Amino acid sequence: MMDDNDEIKMISCLEDCGCPEKSIEQFLLYRKENEIKKQMSLLHRHRYDLLDILHDDQRKIDCLEYIIYRIEKGEKI
C-alpha cells in the first residue's frame, strides 16, 4: 500500500510523463485495487501513444533535413 508521499510522487511522475488526468485517476484506482495487469496495460498504452508521437515528429524532422540538405547543395526544391 502506498502512503500519501508515495502517491504524490507517483502522481507527479505520471504527470511528467504526460498522462492525462483521467488516466492518472484510473491508474491510482487500479493501484488501490491491486490490479497490476490493468496498471501495466494503462502504462503500456500511454507509452505506445508517446512512441507514435515521437515517430511522427521524427518523420517531420527527416523531411526538414532533406530540404536543408537540398538547399545546402544548391539544388532547386
PyMOL commands that set and color helices and strands:
alter all, ss='L'
color gray80, all
select helices_A, chain A and resi 4-16+21-32+36-72
alter helices_A, ss='H'
color red, helices_A
deselect
rebuild
show_as cartoon
